[in-house]
Amino acid sequence: MEERREMDFGKVYRAGNFEVLKIVRTMGKKDLARLRDMNGVPVDVRKHLRRGGLPYMTVQTVGGGWSICFVCGSTMYRFIEYEVMNGESGAHALHNLFTMMYCDTTILGDSEYTAAKSQALQAFVSRQQAKDVTEAEDGKVLEEEKEREAAKARIVDMVATELQQAEQEGGAHEG
């Protein structure tokens, strides 16, 4: 089995005139407070805690005029990481995908264009629903779900570890 390679955090990867960057975004104050409330973290311990974060994949034009982000665990996040690590052929595939996304989000078109685009989307969804799922496809979906759950578990473990460390540090300071 081939070893799985991952993108480096903070390193910019190029795909044509697009840049791909893997980053960590910190949780917002309200979300973090809610999480700490759910875990019963004492207020005095919270003073010593750092913010938790989640990995994201950011795609932007070289000039920075357009961008889109995907959180870890999403299909696009995994696809982008796989293709970036696939070398030149992956960069070409990503350039085509990002160009299509860019056009889809920046070209308004007229009513005929919009109607045709809507019909094409409906036809695609119908084709996908009509497909029979083979055992191999089913296994692949289950494997992707396991990966997604493992990623979520790693994030929860990371936050729990930070909370435990903070509780221990808080207890040590109480004297």
Secondary structure, 3 states (H helix, E strand, C coil): CCCCCCCCECCEEEECCEEEEEEEEECCHHHHHHHHHHCCCCHHHHCCCCCCEEEEEEEEECCCCCEEEEECCCHHHHHHHHHHCCHHHHHHHHHHHHHHHHHHHHCCCCHHHHHHHHHHHHHHHHHHHHCCCCHHHHHHHHHHHHHHHHHHHHHHHHHHHHHHHHHHHHHHHHC
